[in-house]
Amino acid sequence: MFNIETLNAIAEEGLESFNREKYRVDENVDPDGLLLRSYSLHDYEFPKSLKAIARAGAGVNNIPLDTCSEQGIVVFNTPGANANAVKELVLASLFMSARPIIEGSEWVRKIEGDDIATKVEAGKKAFSGTELLGKKLGIIGLGAIGALVANDAAAIGMEVSGFDPYVSVDTAWKISTDVKRADTLEEILTTCDYISVHVPLRDNTRQMFNPETLLLMQSNAVLLNFSRGELVDEEAMAEALDGGRLRLYVTDFASDRLLKTNHVRVLPHLGASTEEAEINCSIMAARELQSYLETGTIKNSVNYPNVEMPYNGHPRIGVCHRNVPNTVGQVTTLVANHDVNILDLTNRSRGDYAYTLLDLEQSELVNLEAIKRDLEALDGILRVRVIEPLGVTV
């Protein structure tokens, strides 16, 4: 039986997907897998039993990936599960950036006295806006969310350009032909009325909006950030807004600095806050854990390569290891020295780490525990798991 520990409130639909004959799901167990949302693991002491972590959401900055990788703990996220929810919030923010809808509604509620209709007609000109039709929207990052925003914005008549040098082939097929490709980030920054950023937080994207890049944007431009707050240098943003170099900054990430800055619309991290998104994320995260624990399959990992191999019920070994030459050769040689035939094998790498799956011929002579022990003694091996035909794992 596998133990799954939940560290946040997880939608019941995801928890119900665990077969309780195979899984115990609780808040206080010695876990094989962790299921969480925003709970921070940076001060968490990982038990030796822990094999995988699934984040019911896209961002994983609350998880120490380097530590997990070194301990052979596979970390999953749920890309695309909340994409529609974020897309709808971006589109709503686009409309509210073009038209002062909120400000107008608040003004009407404060009108006092009689003949409200006459006062509304006399004062409504203060809340006139612009239309999105024909305006230029730049999308930075054409992943699951960025592609949806691009397609829908093009459908309402915006001139959409997208910049993403790493866009996947699958995503590229889904992007409307009305969306133009920008060859450089500078092309987006210098030409667009609205810019929506949809990139992960990495060393090369942290504060990508800084004094230099903000200076390239048009003076009437609006920046929408529903990815990560750290993508923007807040001091530089405040200076740009106060100096009239930008019209508006819309973000889903609150901070003391932004709340003291004019021309900023801050939302309380609502991007994935829909019932549907929470359900979708919980189901996807639960399935990722089940697939890995029961078959060794990795899909949607953020620290190890995706590795899928059909599971036919043969004894299987999963090996997390460093991505160094001859490791796979050492693994196969060791298995052969145990007089065991390898029926199938797959290996993939991702940066400094790699993952190898082996299916072994079933035989009474196979000593899986001995193979596991000997594999663990090899240099560069971080974790070895044995998966037997009935889903029992060691």
Secondary structure, DSSP 8 states (H G I E B T S, - for coil): -EEEEESS---HHHHTTS-TTTEEEESSS--SEEEESS---TT----TT--EEEESSS--TTS-HHHHHHTT-EEE--TTTTHHHHHHHHHHHHHHHHS-HHHHHHHHHH--SS-HHHHHHHHGGGG-----TT-EEEEE--SHHHHHHHHHHHHTT-EEEEE-TT--HHHHHHS-TTSEE-SSHHHHHHH-SEEEE-----TTTTT-BSHHHHHHS-TT-EEEE-S-GGGB-HHHHHHHHHTTS-SEEEES---HHHHTSTTEEE--S-TT-SHHHHHHHHHHHHHHHHHHHHH--B-SBSSS--B-----SS-EEEEEEE--TTHHHHHHHHHHHTT--EEEEEEEEETTEEEEEEEE---TT--HHHHHHHHHTSTTEEEEEEE-TTS-B-
